[in-house]
Amino acid sequence: EIVLTQSPATLSLSPGERATLSCRASQSVSSYLAWYQQKPGQAPRLLIYDASNRATGIPARFSGSGSGTDFTLTISSLEPEDFAVYYCQQRSNWPPVFTFGPGTKVDIK
Amino acid sequence: QLQLQESGPGLVKPSETLSLTCTVSGGSISSSSYYWGWIRQPPGKGLEWIGSIYYSGSTYYNPSLKSRVTISVDTSKNQFSLKLSSVTAADTAVYYCARHMSLHTGDWFDPWGQGTLVTVSS
């Protein structure tokens, strides 16, 4: 079973700052990685799929990179609405199992 | 715009079966390239994929839940459903349904329903 680890657990930043979130897989997941944003009381929202592709309607300040075991979600300049929890998600090839990381909370410093 | 809406009892007794339905609107559940998935989130915790189904009825389940999970689809109603048997307090969670994109390049869930809280308690 592939395990995803996210770091840091909490990231305290100010609006306008750059956020760098890490997701590490216990074995290679190629580029089969997605990122989601979840605000309190809301469902998760897809941000990035296939490691680096922005989902429809996602602002350009969100970018994803990486392949294999190490992935990064970058928010170039934090807006007030970006303070939330971010999850990564991977697919293992066989059997097809989809797992999420434990999440990184981005809160206001 | 595709929308998903979960429905079902908010309270289930221990040892009974949890049953939820997801109604898809704004698009057909029979679209190719899409599976339809269930994901849950215990209060204050992370996300756990439960399983996914194709409109033909082909399913994938999380191995950790497989023995208790059944997901079915009703294309005539544009709905898919989740049954989780022998529930315990550990199954208390917000249950989400979502469209599951499955391509050779990867899998992701988008969009999601708003979620429904199911509490297991006597």
Interface residues (C-beta under 8 A of the other chain):
Chain A: S31 Y32 L33 A34 Y36 Q42 A43 P44 R45 L46 Y49 D50 A51 A55 Y87 Q89 R91 P95 P96 V97 F98 T99 F100 G101 P102 G103
Chain B: G37 G46 L47 E48 W49 S52 Y60 N62 P63 Y96 A98 M101 T105 G106 D107 W108 F109 D110 P111 W112 G113 Q114 G115
